Amino acid sequence: MKTMTASELSLLIENPDTTLFLLDVREPQEFEICHIPNSQLMPMQSIPNRLDQLPKDTAIITICHHGMRSQQVAQFLLQNGFNDITNLIGGVNAWAADVDRLMPTY
């Protein structure tokens, strides 16, 4: 499984030629506190029933609070026919520390 840091993701997002699907697998109340801009909320437990809502032709970056739940989702997606999956190491917590220091944390 591929991984990337928050700084690496920030550079990808800034590149106008890059198409990404930012998949936030946290719970709605966590997402309300903070999230990476343009990320799509799909709580971890809902993923098995929503696979048809995920793009198979776009790179998917899985995101959670610290990177553990998103790692599990990334593995699940790989096992279910998705090929271009990358897990964000450290999750939104790393994003707040390394990219957006004004982002609220919890």
N, CA, C and O of each residue as an XYZ file, in Angstrom:
424
protein
N       0.840     -1.183      0.000
C       0.000      0.000      0.000
C       0.881      1.241      0.000
O       1.882      1.310      0.713
N       0.492      2.216     -0.809
C       1.254      3.456     -0.872
C       0.862      4.355      0.302
O      -0.266      4.315      0.793
N       1.818      5.157      0.728
C       1.566      6.150      1.767
C       2.178      7.472      1.330
O       3.042      7.511      0.454
N       1.721      8.551      1.949
C       2.336      9.851      1.711
C       2.178     10.707      2.957
O       1.303     10.477      3.792
N       3.045     11.697      3.055
C       2.996     12.623      4.178
C       2.040     13.765      3.844
O       1.627     13.940      2.697
N       1.703     14.532      4.868
C       0.846     15.699      4.661
C       1.511     16.706      3.730
O       0.840     17.302      2.886
N       2.806     16.901      3.870
C       3.521     17.835      2.993
C       3.485     17.370      1.546
O       3.313     18.185      0.639
N       3.643     16.069      1.317
C       3.567     15.532     -0.044
C       2.169     15.722     -0.627
O       2.017     16.079     -1.795
N       1.150     15.479      0.198
C      -0.220     15.665     -0.271
C      -0.476     17.129     -0.609
O      -1.123     17.426     -1.613
N       0.013     18.028      0.200
C      -0.158     19.451     -0.048
C       0.401     19.840     -1.415
O      -0.228     20.598     -2.154
N       1.572     19.325     -1.745
C       2.176     19.606     -3.052
C       1.330     19.051     -4.190
O       1.178     19.703     -5.223
N       0.782     17.860     -4.012
C      -0.074     17.272     -5.043
C      -1.332     18.104     -5.248
O      -1.747     18.352     -6.380
N      -1.936     18.534     -4.142
C      -3.168     19.321     -4.223
C      -2.910     20.641     -4.951
O      -3.766     21.118     -5.697
N      -1.743     21.224     -4.737
C      -1.401     22.500     -5.368
C      -1.164     22.369     -6.870
O      -1.232     23.364     -7.593
N      -0.890     21.167     -7.344
C      -0.625     20.938     -8.765
C      -1.952     20.868     -9.520
O      -2.734     19.943     -9.303
N      -2.219     21.841    -10.411
C      -3.504     21.854    -11.122
C      -3.686     20.676    -12.083
O      -4.804     20.412    -12.526
N      -2.622     19.977    -12.405
C      -2.715     18.838    -13.316
C      -3.017     17.522    -12.605
O      -3.173     16.485    -13.249
N      -3.098     17.567    -11.275
C      -3.330     16.359    -10.495
C      -4.801     16.244    -10.111
O      -5.395     17.187     -9.589
N      -5.376     15.079    -10.377
C      -6.752     14.799     -9.971
C      -6.720     13.787     -8.846
O      -6.186     12.688     -8.996
N      -7.301     14.172     -7.707
C      -7.326     13.310     -6.534
C      -8.736     13.227     -5.970
O      -9.527     14.158     -6.116
N      -9.041     12.123     -5.333
C     -10.268     11.992     -4.562
C      -9.825     11.838     -3.116
O      -9.255     10.814     -2.740
N     -10.088     12.860     -2.306
C      -9.688     12.849     -0.900
C     -10.816     12.237     -0.087
O     -11.866     12.855      0.090
N     -10.602     11.026      0.406
C     -11.624     10.245      1.102
C     -11.379     10.295      2.604
O     -10.467      9.647      3.116
N     -12.198     11.067      3.302
C     -12.102     11.189      4.755
C     -13.027     10.152      5.371
O     -14.238     10.194      5.154
N     -12.468      9.219      6.140
C     -13.242      8.092      6.664
C     -13.620      8.253      8.138
O     -14.048      7.298      8.786
N     -13.458      9.466      8.656
C     -13.825      9.717     10.056
C     -15.337      9.853     10.198
O     -16.079      9.729      9.224
N     -15.778     10.108     11.420
C     -17.191     10.302     11.709
C     -17.581     11.764     11.461
O     -16.723     12.646     11.507
N     -18.871     12.030     11.199
C     -19.302     13.401     10.899
C     -18.888     14.436     11.938
O     -18.502     15.548     11.577
N     -18.963     14.090     13.218
C     -18.594     15.064     14.247
C     -17.101     15.393     14.207
O     -16.712     16.509     14.552
N     -16.271     14.459     13.800
C     -14.842     14.731     13.637
C     -14.613     15.636     12.433
O     -13.815     16.573     12.488
N     -15.320     15.346     11.349
C     -15.195     16.110     10.112
C     -15.598     17.568     10.338
O     -15.004     18.481      9.764
N     -16.617     17.778     11.183
C     -17.073     19.140     11.479
C     -15.994     19.955     12.186
O     -15.897     21.163     11.975
N     -15.197     19.320     13.005
C     -14.138     20.025     13.730
C     -13.065     20.507     12.768
O     -12.627     21.655     12.836
N     -12.646     19.623     11.874
C     -11.599     19.976     10.921
C     -11.583     18.966      9.784
O     -11.944     17.802      9.956
N     -11.158     19.435      8.627
C     -10.965     18.536      7.487
C     -10.103     19.239      6.449
O     -10.002     20.465      6.415
N      -9.498     18.437      5.623
C      -8.689     18.950      4.529
C      -9.642     19.474      3.455
O     -10.595     18.782      3.097
N      -9.409     20.669      2.937
C     -10.305     21.220      1.913
C     -10.537     20.247      0.757
O      -9.623     19.559      0.302
N     -11.768     20.213      0.306
C     -12.222     19.379     -0.816
C     -12.242     17.884     -0.526
O     -12.416     17.080     -1.441
N     -12.066     17.500      0.741
C     -12.174     16.078      1.067
C     -13.650     15.699      1.167
O     -14.504     16.523      1.496
N     -13.924     14.436      0.876
C     -15.287     13.907      0.896
C     -15.443     12.992      2.099
O     -14.656     12.065      2.287
N     -16.448     13.252      2.903
C     -16.697     12.435      4.085
C     -17.455     11.170      3.709
O     -18.504     11.222      3.068
N     -16.903     10.039      4.119
C     -17.544      8.744      3.962
C     -17.072      7.901      5.148
O     -16.038      7.239      5.061
N     -17.822      7.921      6.256
C     -17.368      7.199      7.450
C     -16.987      5.752      7.165
O     -17.599      5.075      6.339
N     -15.973      5.310      7.861
C     -15.386      3.988      7.648
C     -16.433      2.876      7.542
O     -16.361      2.038      6.643
N     -17.393      2.870      8.448
C     -18.374      1.783      8.471
C     -19.302      1.803      7.263
O     -19.943      0.797      6.961
N     -19.383      2.941      6.565
C     -20.280      3.039      5.412
C     -19.612      2.609      4.098
O     -20.295      2.403      3.095
N     -18.299      2.475      4.102
C     -17.559      2.196      2.868
C     -18.041      0.938      2.135
O     -18.260      1.006      0.925
N     -18.218     -0.208      2.811
C     -18.625     -1.413      2.060
C     -19.904     -1.236      1.250
O     -20.051     -1.839      0.187
N     -20.823     -0.422      1.738
C     -22.085     -0.214      1.032
C     -22.031      0.940      0.037
O     -23.022      1.222     -0.636
N     -20.881      1.613     -0.064
C     -20.792      2.791     -0.928
C     -19.652      2.703     -1.940
O     -19.237      3.722     -2.492
N     -19.147      1.516     -2.187
C     -18.034      1.348     -3.122
C     -18.360      1.915     -4.499
O     -17.478      2.423     -5.190
N     -19.621      1.828     -4.895
C     -20.016      2.335     -6.212
C     -19.953      3.861     -6.301
O     -20.062      4.419     -7.393
N     -19.781      4.535     -5.174
C     -19.678      5.995     -5.154
C     -18.231      6.476     -5.233
O     -17.971      7.679     -5.255
N     -17.301      5.540     -5.274
C     -15.881      5.891     -5.336
C     -15.351      5.721     -6.754
O     -15.705      4.762     -7.440
N     -14.506      6.646     -7.194
C     -13.975      6.552     -8.560
C     -12.888      5.486     -8.675
O     -11.994      5.407     -7.833
N     -12.971      4.676     -9.710
C     -11.931      3.675     -9.944
C     -10.838      4.201    -10.856
O      -9.781      3.582    -10.978
N     -11.083      5.345    -11.501
C     -10.117      5.896    -12.450
C      -9.399      7.136    -11.913
O      -8.762      7.865    -12.673
N      -9.502      7.370    -10.616
C      -8.880      8.534     -9.980
C      -8.110      8.068     -8.753
O      -8.543      7.154     -8.051
N      -6.978      8.692     -8.499
C      -6.209      8.377     -7.294
C      -7.031      8.738     -6.060
O      -7.565      9.843     -5.963
N      -7.129      7.803     -5.123
C      -7.854      8.023     -3.871
C      -6.839      8.123     -2.743
O      -5.970      7.265     -2.590
N      -6.965      9.184     -1.959
C      -6.139      9.368     -0.772
C      -7.049      9.141      0.431
O      -8.031      9.863      0.605
N      -6.738      8.155      1.259
C      -7.557      7.882      2.435
C      -7.023      8.689      3.619
O      -5.816      8.796      3.832
N      -7.972      9.256      4.386
C      -7.635     10.190      5.453
C      -8.471      9.874      6.690
O      -9.662      9.580      6.583
N      -7.845      9.936      7.861
C      -8.574      9.881      9.125
C      -7.863     10.801     10.115
O      -7.171     11.731      9.703
N      -8.023     10.555     11.399
C      -7.422     11.430     12.407
C      -5.907     11.253     12.477
O      -5.163     12.229     12.390
N      -5.449     10.008     12.635
C      -4.012      9.743     12.759
C      -3.467      8.784     11.704
O      -2.259      8.554     11.653
N      -4.329      8.222     10.866
C      -3.861      7.367      9.786
C      -4.112      5.880      9.954
O      -3.768      5.093      9.072
N      -4.705      5.481     11.071
C      -4.922      4.046     11.282
C      -6.209      3.556     10.617
O      -6.189      2.549      9.910
N      -7.319      4.249     10.833
C      -8.576      3.844     10.193
C      -8.450      3.948      8.681
O      -8.916      3.077      7.946
N      -7.820      5.015      8.229
C      -7.673      5.190      6.778
C      -6.784      4.107      6.181
O      -6.972      3.727      5.025
N      -5.826      3.605      6.943
C      -4.987      2.500      6.468
C      -5.847      1.247      6.268
O      -5.685      0.529      5.281
N      -6.751      0.994      7.198
C      -7.637     -0.160      7.079
C      -8.550     -0.017      5.855
O      -8.767     -0.980      5.119
N      -9.078      1.186      5.645
C      -9.935      1.428      4.489
C      -9.134      1.285      3.197
O      -9.623      0.707      2.226
N      -7.925      1.799      3.178
C      -7.079      1.668      1.988
C      -6.867      0.192      1.645
O      -6.962     -0.196      0.481
N      -6.586     -0.608      2.634
C      -6.389     -2.042      2.414
C      -7.669     -2.688      1.886
O      -7.624     -3.512      0.972
N      -8.805     -2.310      2.464
C     -10.102     -2.829      2.017
C     -10.352     -2.464      0.552
O     -10.796     -3.302     -0.233
N     -10.069     -1.219      0.189
C     -10.280     -0.785     -1.195
C      -9.381     -1.552     -2.156
O      -9.818     -1.944     -3.238
N      -8.141     -1.767     -1.770
C      -7.229     -2.550     -2.614
C      -7.757     -3.964     -2.823
O      -7.641     -4.518     -3.916
N      -8.332     -4.542     -1.788
C      -8.876     -5.899     -1.880
C     -10.163     -5.953     -2.700
O     -10.621     -7.029     -3.084
N     -10.739     -4.782     -2.962
C     -12.004     -4.729     -3.688
C     -11.879     -4.064     -5.053
O     -12.827     -3.448     -5.540
N     -10.708     -4.190     -5.667
C     -10.551     -3.804     -7.051
C     -10.109     -2.378     -7.329
O     -10.037     -1.977     -8.490
N      -9.813     -1.606     -6.301
C      -9.287     -0.262     -6.511
C      -7.770     -0.352     -6.558
O      -7.162     -1.065     -5.761
N      -7.157      0.373     -7.494
C      -5.719      0.224     -7.709
C      -4.876      1.377     -7.211
O      -3.779      1.160     -6.698
N      -5.363      2.594     -7.350
C      -4.557      3.772     -7.033
C      -4.988      4.345     -5.683
O      -5.689      5.355     -5.617
N      -4.558      3.685     -4.612
C      -4.949      4.046     -3.247
C      -3.705      4.425     -2.460
O      -2.704      3.709     -2.483
N      -3.773      5.549     -1.766
C      -2.663      6.009     -0.929
C      -3.214      6.453      0.411
O      -4.225      7.152      0.472
N      -2.553      6.050      1.485
C      -2.966      6.444      2.831
C      -2.145      7.639      3.304
O      -0.924      7.671      3.151
N      -2.840      8.626      3.883
C      -2.170      9.799      4.444
C      -1.606      9.454      5.818
O      -2.359      9.220      6.763
N      -0.284      9.423      5.927
C       0.381      9.128      7.204
C       0.093     10.258      8.195
O       0.309     11.430      7.889
N      -0.389      9.903      9.364
C      -0.635     10.893     10.402
C      -1.956     11.621     10.289
O      -2.311     12.392     11.180
N      -2.699     11.392      9.203
C      -4.038     11.930      9.037
C      -4.141     13.444      9.137
O      -3.180     14.169      8.882
N      -5.342     13.909      9.519
C      -5.549     15.354      9.628
C      -4.716     15.957     10.740
O      -4.431     17.154     10.721
N      -4.322     15.151     11.703
C      -3.456     15.648     12.767
C      -2.114     16.092     12.180
O      -1.595     17.143     12.554
N      -1.557     15.308     11.274
C      -0.304     15.676     10.606
C      -0.516     16.865      9.680
O       0.356     17.725      9.563
N      -1.674     16.917      9.020
C      -1.981     18.053      8.154
C      -1.963     19.349      8.969
O      -1.386     20.351      8.546
N      -2.598     19.315     10.133
C      -2.634     20.505     10.996
C      -1.241     20.887     11.488
O      -0.932     22.072     11.613
N      -0.412     19.909     11.763
C       0.935     20.186     12.280
C       1.896     20.644     11.185
O       2.746     21.502     11.422
N       1.762     20.075      9.996
C       2.761     20.305      8.950
C       2.329     21.248      7.821
O       3.176     21.848      7.160
N       1.022     21.380      7.600
C       0.551     22.140      6.441
C      -0.281     23.359      6.848
O      -0.013     24.479      6.414
N      -1.297     23.126      7.690
C      -2.227     24.189      8.062
C      -2.262     24.338      9.575
O      -3.104     23.745     10.249
N      -1.358     25.118     10.090
C      -1.244     25.254     11.548
C      -2.418     26.009     12.173
O      -2.539     26.051     13.397
N      -3.273     26.600     11.356
C      -4.454     27.276     11.878
C      -5.662     26.331     11.973
O      -6.698     26.695     12.528
N      -5.520     25.127     11.432
C      -6.601     24.155     11.479
C      -6.864     23.727     12.926
O      -5.921     23.415     13.653
N      -8.130     23.708     13.354
C      -8.427     23.201     14.691
C      -8.025     21.736     14.824
O      -8.069     20.986     13.849
N      -7.641     21.339     16.001
C      -7.284     19.942     16.261
C      -8.104     19.417     17.414
O      -8.737     20.181     18.143
N      -8.088     18.115     17.572
C      -8.799     17.473     18.683
C      -8.045     16.260     19.132
O      -8.475     15.574     20.059
